[in-house]
Amino acid sequence: MRSARVPLDWDRVTVPRGSVHVIPHRCKECHFCVDFCPKDVLALSTETNAKGYRYPVVAPGKDEACVHCEFCTLVCPEYAIFSVEIPRAEVMA
């Protein structure tokens, strides 16, 4: 359901898409990326890395929800996660 308020440039705006990448062995399970993701794209894995920490994974059903805001990259103290923008041509295909 769309809201009654629609931006004037709604037909010209494209929402970016991203692909999340995790480096599991760097993660220390701080939860920052999971807690602060504005689209709730991330969840903690049931598996652990060699240090015994659960690392983030893309939550079930959220494969296409990342908007490449890169907030996960900014809040990760261990540089264990990043996103890459998916070019618009690949999104449309």
Secondary structure, 3 states (H helix, E strand, C coil): CCCCCCCCCCCCCCCCEEEEEECHHHCCCCCHHHHHCCCCCEEEEEEECCCCCEEEEECCCCCCCCCCCCHHHHHCCCCCEEEEEECHHHHHC
